[in-house]
Amino acid sequence: MKVRVRCFAAAREIVGSGELVVDLPEGSTLTQLFDQVQGQFPRLQGLAGSLLFSVNREYAPSDKRLSADDEVALIPPVSGGADV
């Protein structure tokens, strides 16, 4: 099954693109998806403990099972702003 993966902030910088299409076995979880993407982009390991996932624009736990044509977002922690 094919899943669209959107990458934001540091994940986007590591992957070099805002979007990937990943082919996974039926019934794969977010963890399995991340493992596969991380295999292609090993620097993502540095974000592993702090990434949030969303599936079809709703936050989801890493054990969520995916379906064909799902849209997954890899959302790293956000920093920045100004001290006032």
N, C-alpha and C positions, 0 to 999 in steps of 0.2 A: 504494500500500500504506500502511497505517496502522501507525505505530510509537508506542509509549508512551515518553515521556521523563520521567524522574524527576530533579528538581533538588534539590540539597542546598546548605546553607550560603549563601555569597554568591550562587550561581546562583539559589537559591530566592528570595532577597531581590530580586534584579533582575527575575526573571520574575513575582514576586508570587503564585506558586503552587508547590506541591510536585510537580505533575504536569501534563504537556501531552500531547495527542495530535496527532501531526504526520503529514500526508499527504505521501508522497514517491513519486517514480517508482521502479518496480521496479529492484533492483540498486544503489540509492544506497549511498554509503559514509557512515561517521560524519562525515567532513569535510563532505560535502554536507548532511547533517542539521544539523550545527552552523552551517554558513553560512546555512541557511534560518531556523533559530531565531534566530540573531544578527541577521538581517534584521528580525525582529519586535522584538527586544530588543537594540538596538545597544550598550548598556552591557556586554553579555557580551564584547565585544571586549577589554576590560581583563583578562579571565580566559583569553583564548585560548591563551597560551603555557604556562599552568600547569595547565589542566584535565586530569583523567584521565577516561577513558571506560570504562564497562563495558557489556557486552551480555549480557543474561540472567544477570546476577550474576557475570560473569567479566571481568576487565580485558581491554581490546581496543585494538589500534592504530587510529589514525585512518583508515587505509585499509581497515578491515574492511567488507565488504559486508553490508548489512542485509537481513533478510527480513521479510515481513509479520508483525505481532504481536510483533516483538522488543520487549524492554524495555531501554531505554538509560538509563544514569545519567550525569549530568554531575556530576563530583566535583571541586570546587575544592580547593586546598591548605587544610589545616587549621592553625589557629594557636590559641594560647591556653595555658592552664595557668598554673602559678605557679612562681616561682623559689623554690627551697628552700635 
